[in-house]
Amino acid sequence: MSTLTDIADELKQISDYAAEAKAIRMMQAEMIDQLRKVKENQSNLQEQIKTIRSILCYIDREIGDGCLRTKVEDVIKKMQEDQQ
């Protein structure tokens, strides 16, 4: 038969587990929020890369400087590889 002390100890242990579970849920929520921000940043970066490429195509057509476009494309490719 359990004594009151045993019951109190079990309740304390349950309370500790609940506190740990709450802390874990809070960490998970923070990680999910950070992941969402990373995905937003990646999306924004992809849009910026598209814009840069469009500008480079325009420069290439207007001044015929394919060399500049090639150099910038190489930099963009290196950045994308570094992200992975």
MARDOKE-803908 format. One record per residue: residue number from 0; residue in one letter; x, y, z of N, C-alpha, C, O, CB in turn. Coordinates in steps of 0.1 Angstrom, whole numbers, plus 5000, padded with zeros to 4 digits. Glycine has a CB too. Layout:
// MARDOKE-803908
[node NUM, A, [X, Y, Z], [X, Y, Z], [X, Y, Z], [X, Y, Z], [X, Y, Z]]
...
***
This chain:
// MARDOKE-803908
[node 0, M, [5008, 4988, 5000], [5000, 5000, 5000], [5009, 5012, 5000], [5019, 5013, 5007], [4990, 5000, 5012]]
[node 1, S, [5005, 5022, 4992], [5013, 5034, 4990], [5010, 5043, 5002], [4999, 5045, 5007], [5010, 5041, 4977]]
[node 2, T, [5021, 5049, 5006], [5020, 5059, 5017], [5018, 5073, 5011], [5019, 5075, 4998], [5032, 5059, 5026]]
[node 3, L, [5014, 5082, 5019], [5012, 5096, 5013], [5025, 5101, 5008], [5025, 5109, 4998], [5007, 5105, 5025]]
[node 4, T, [5036, 5098, 5013], [5049, 5102, 5008], [5052, 5097, 4994], [5056, 5104, 4986], [5060, 5098, 5018]]
[node 5, D, [5048, 5084, 4993], [5050, 5078, 4979], [5041, 5085, 4969], [5045, 5087, 4958], [5046, 5063, 4980]]
[node 6, I, [5029, 5087, 4973], [5020, 5094, 4964], [5025, 5108, 4960], [5024, 5112, 4949], [5005, 5095, 4970]]
[node 7, A, [5029, 5115, 4970], [5035, 5128, 4968], [5047, 5128, 4959], [5049, 5137, 4950], [5039, 5135, 4982]]
[node 8, D, [5055, 5118, 4961], [5067, 5116, 4952], [5063, 5114, 4938], [5069, 5119, 4928], [5076, 5105, 4957]]
[node 9, E, [5053, 5105, 4936], [5048, 5102, 4922], [5042, 5115, 4916], [5044, 5117, 4904], [5038, 5091, 4923]]
[node 10, L, [5034, 5122, 4924], [5028, 5135, 4918], [5039, 5145, 4915], [5038, 5152, 4904], [5019, 5141, 4929]]
[node 11, K, [5050, 5146, 4923], [5061, 5154, 4919], [5068, 5150, 4906], [5071, 5158, 4898], [5071, 5154, 4931]]
[node 12, Q, [5069, 5137, 4905], [5076, 5132, 4893], [5067, 5135, 4880], [5072, 5139, 4870], [5078, 5117, 4894]]
[node 13, I, [5054, 5133, 4882], [5045, 5136, 4871], [5045, 5151, 4868], [5045, 5155, 4856], [5030, 5132, 4875]]
[node 14, S, [5046, 5159, 4878], [5047, 5174, 4876], [5060, 5177, 4868], [5060, 5186, 4859], [5047, 5181, 4889]]
[node 15, D, [5071, 5171, 4872], [5084, 5173, 4865], [5083, 5169, 4851], [5088, 5176, 4842], [5095, 5165, 4872]]
[node 16, Y, [5077, 5157, 4848], [5075, 5153, 4834], [5067, 5163, 4826], [5070, 5166, 4814], [5068, 5139, 4834]]
[node 17, A, [5056, 5168, 4832], [5048, 5178, 4825], [5056, 5191, 4822], [5054, 5196, 4811], [5035, 5181, 4834]]
[node 18, A, [5064, 5195, 4831], [5072, 5207, 4829], [5082, 5204, 4818], [5084, 5213, 4809], [5080, 5211, 4842]]
[node 19, E, [5088, 5192, 4818], [5097, 5189, 4807], [5090, 5189, 4793], [5095, 5193, 4783], [5104, 5175, 4810]]
[node 20, A, [5078, 5183, 4793], [5070, 5182, 4781], [5067, 5196, 4776], [5067, 5199, 4764], [5058, 5174, 4783]]
[node 21, K, [5063, 5205, 4785], [5060, 5219, 4781], [5072, 5226, 4775], [5071, 5233, 4765], [5055, 5227, 4793]]
[node 22, A, [5084, 5224, 4781], [5096, 5230, 4776], [5100, 5224, 4762], [5104, 5232, 4754], [5108, 5227, 4786]]
[node 23, I, [5098, 5211, 4760], [5100, 5205, 4747], [5091, 5211, 4737], [5095, 5214, 4726], [5099, 5190, 4748]]
[node 24, R, [5078, 5213, 4740], [5068, 5218, 4731], [5072, 5233, 4727], [5071, 5237, 4716], [5054, 5218, 4737]]
[node 25, M, [5077, 5240, 4737], [5081, 5254, 4734], [5093, 5254, 4725], [5094, 5263, 4716], [5084, 5261, 4748]]
[node 26, M, [5103, 5245, 4727], [5114, 5244, 4718], [5110, 5240, 4704], [5115, 5246, 4694], [5125, 5234, 4724]]
[node 27, Q, [5101, 5231, 4703], [5096, 5227, 4690], [5089, 5238, 4683], [5091, 5240, 4671], [5086, 5215, 4692]]
[node 28, A, [5081, 5246, 4690], [5074, 5257, 4684], [5085, 5268, 4679], [5083, 5273, 4668], [5065, 5264, 4694]]
[node 29, E, [5095, 5270, 4687], [5106, 5279, 4683], [5113, 5274, 4670], [5116, 5282, 4661], [5116, 5281, 4694]]
[node 30, M, [5116, 5261, 4670], [5122, 5255, 4658], [5114, 5256, 4646], [5119, 5259, 4635], [5126, 5241, 4661]]
[node 31, I, [5101, 5254, 4647], [5092, 5255, 4636], [5091, 5269, 4631], [5091, 5272, 4619], [5077, 5250, 4640]]
[node 32, D, [5091, 5279, 4640], [5091, 5293, 4636], [5104, 5297, 4629], [5103, 5304, 4619], [5089, 5302, 4649]]
[node 33, Q, [5115, 5292, 4634], [5128, 5294, 4627], [5128, 5288, 4613], [5133, 5294, 4604], [5140, 5289, 4636]]
[node 34, L, [5123, 5276, 4612], [5122, 5269, 4599], [5114, 5277, 4589], [5117, 5278, 4578], [5117, 5255, 4601]]
[node 35, R, [5103, 5282, 4594], [5094, 5291, 4586], [5101, 5303, 4581], [5100, 5307, 4569], [5081, 5295, 4594]]
[node 36, K, [5109, 5309, 4590], [5116, 5321, 4586], [5127, 5318, 4575], [5129, 5325, 4566], [5123, 5328, 4598]]
[node 37, V, [5134, 5306, 4577], [5144, 5302, 4568], [5138, 5300, 4554], [5143, 5304, 4544], [5151, 5289, 4572]]
[node 38, K, [5126, 5293, 4554], [5119, 5291, 4541], [5115, 5304, 4534], [5116, 5306, 4522], [5107, 5282, 4543]]
[node 39, E, [5110, 5314, 4542], [5107, 5327, 4537], [5119, 5334, 4531], [5119, 5339, 4520], [5101, 5336, 4548]]
[node 40, N, [5130, 5333, 4538], [5143, 5339, 4533], [5148, 5332, 4521], [5152, 5339, 4511], [5154, 5338, 4544]]
[node 41, Q, [5146, 5319, 4520], [5150, 5312, 4508], [5142, 5317, 4496], [5146, 5319, 4485], [5149, 5297, 4509]]
[node 42, S, [5129, 5318, 4498], [5120, 5322, 4488], [5123, 5337, 4483], [5123, 5339, 4471], [5105, 5322, 4493]]
[node 43, N, [5126, 5345, 4493], [5130, 5359, 4489], [5143, 5359, 4481], [5144, 5367, 4472], [5131, 5368, 4502]]
[node 44, L, [5152, 5351, 4486], [5165, 5350, 4478], [5163, 5345, 4464], [5169, 5350, 4455], [5175, 5341, 4486]]
[node 45, Q, [5154, 5335, 4462], [5152, 5330, 4449], [5146, 5341, 4440], [5149, 5342, 4428], [5142, 5318, 4450]]
[node 46, E, [5137, 5349, 4446], [5131, 5360, 4438], [5141, 5370, 4435], [5141, 5376, 4424], [5119, 5367, 4447]]
[node 47, Q, [5150, 5373, 4444], [5161, 5383, 4441], [5170, 5378, 4430], [5175, 5385, 4421], [5169, 5386, 4454]]
[node 48, I, [5173, 5365, 4430], [5181, 5359, 4420], [5175, 5360, 4406], [5181, 5363, 4396], [5185, 5344, 4423]]
[node 49, K, [5161, 5357, 4406], [5154, 5359, 4393], [5155, 5373, 4388], [5157, 5375, 4376], [5139, 5355, 4395]]
[node 50, T, [5154, 5383, 4397], [5154, 5397, 4393], [5168, 5400, 4388], [5169, 5407, 4378], [5151, 5406, 4405]]
[node 51, I, [5179, 5395, 4395], [5192, 5398, 4390], [5195, 5392, 4376], [5200, 5398, 4368], [5203, 5392, 4400]]
[node 52, R, [5190, 5380, 4374], [5191, 5373, 4361], [5184, 5381, 4350], [5189, 5382, 4339], [5186, 5359, 4362]]
[node 53, S, [5172, 5386, 4354], [5165, 5394, 4344], [5172, 5406, 4340], [5173, 5410, 4328], [5151, 5398, 4349]]
[node 54, I, [5178, 5413, 4350], [5186, 5425, 4348], [5198, 5422, 4339], [5202, 5429, 4330], [5190, 5431, 4361]]
[node 55, L, [5205, 5410, 4342], [5216, 5406, 4335], [5213, 5404, 4320], [5220, 5407, 4311], [5223, 5394, 4341]]
[node 56, C, [5201, 5397, 4318], [5197, 5395, 4304], [5195, 5408, 4297], [5199, 5409, 4285], [5184, 5386, 4304]]
[node 57, Y, [5189, 5417, 4304], [5187, 5430, 4298], [5200, 5437, 4294], [5202, 5442, 4283], [5178, 5439, 4307]]
[node 58, I, [5209, 5437, 4304], [5223, 5443, 4301], [5229, 5436, 4289], [5235, 5443, 4281], [5232, 5442, 4314]]
[node 59, D, [5229, 5423, 4289], [5235, 5415, 4278], [5229, 5420, 4265], [5236, 5421, 4255], [5233, 5400, 4281]]
[node 60, R, [5216, 5421, 4264], [5209, 5425, 4252], [5213, 5439, 4248], [5215, 5442, 4236], [5194, 5423, 4253]]
[node 61, E, [5213, 5448, 4258], [5215, 5462, 4255], [5230, 5466, 4251], [5232, 5473, 4242], [5211, 5470, 4266]]
[node 62, I, [5239, 5460, 4259], [5253, 5464, 4256], [5261, 5453, 4251], [5273, 5455, 4248], [5259, 5469, 4269]]
[node 63, G, [5256, 5441, 4250], [5263, 5430, 4244], [5275, 5425, 4252], [5284, 5420, 4247], [5268, 5434, 4230]]
[node 64, D, [5274, 5427, 4266], [5285, 5422, 4274], [5281, 5409, 4281], [5277, 5409, 4293], [5288, 5433, 4285]]
[node 65, G, [5282, 5398, 4273], [5279, 5385, 4278], [5289, 5381, 4289], [5286, 5372, 4297], [5279, 5375, 4267]]
[node 66, C, [5301, 5386, 4289], [5311, 5383, 4299], [5307, 5387, 4313], [5308, 5379, 4322], [5325, 5390, 4295]]
[node 67, L, [5301, 5398, 4314], [5296, 5403, 4328], [5285, 5393, 4333], [5286, 5389, 4344], [5291, 5417, 4327]]
[node 68, R, [5276, 5390, 4324], [5265, 5381, 4328], [5271, 5367, 4332], [5267, 5361, 4342], [5255, 5379, 4316]]
[node 69, T, [5281, 5362, 4324], [5287, 5349, 4328], [5293, 5349, 4341], [5292, 5340, 4349], [5297, 5345, 4317]]
[node 70, K, [5300, 5360, 4344], [5307, 5361, 4357], [5297, 5361, 4369], [5299, 5355, 4379], [5316, 5374, 4358]]
[node 71, V, [5286, 5369, 4367], [5276, 5370, 4378], [5269, 5357, 4379], [5266, 5353, 4390], [5266, 5381, 4375]]
[node 72, E, [5266, 5350, 4368], [5259, 5337, 4368], [5268, 5327, 4376], [5263, 5319, 4384], [5257, 5332, 4354]]
[node 73, D, [5281, 5328, 4374], [5291, 5319, 4381], [5290, 5322, 4396], [5290, 5312, 4404], [5305, 5321, 4376]]
[node 74, V, [5289, 5334, 4400], [5288, 5338, 4414], [5275, 5333, 4420], [5274, 5327, 4431], [5289, 5353, 4416]]
[node 75, I, [5264, 5334, 4412], [5251, 5329, 4417], [5251, 5314, 4419], [5246, 5309, 4429], [5240, 5333, 4407]]
[node 76, K, [5257, 5307, 4409], [5258, 5292, 4410], [5266, 5288, 4423], [5262, 5279, 4430], [5264, 5286, 4398]]
[node 77, K, [5277, 5295, 4425], [5285, 5292, 4437], [5277, 5295, 4450], [5278, 5287, 4459], [5298, 5301, 4437]]
[node 78, M, [5270, 5306, 4450], [5261, 5308, 4462], [5251, 5297, 4464], [5249, 5293, 4476], [5254, 5322, 4461]]
[node 79, Q, [5245, 5293, 4454], [5235, 5282, 4455], [5241, 5269, 4459], [5235, 5262, 4468], [5228, 5280, 4441]]
[node 80, E, [5253, 5266, 4455], [5260, 5254, 4459], [5264, 5255, 4474], [5263, 5245, 4481], [5273, 5252, 4450]]
[node 81, D, [5268, 5267, 4478], [5272, 5269, 4492], [5260, 5267, 4501], [5261, 5263, 4513], [5278, 5283, 4494]]
[node 82, Q, [5248, 5271, 4496], [5236, 5269, 4504], [5232, 5255, 4507], [5227, 5251, 4517], [5224, 5276, 4498]]
[node 83, Q, [5236, 5246, 4498], [5232, 5232, 4499], [5243, 5226, 4507], [5242, 5213, 4509], [5231, 5225, 4485]]
***
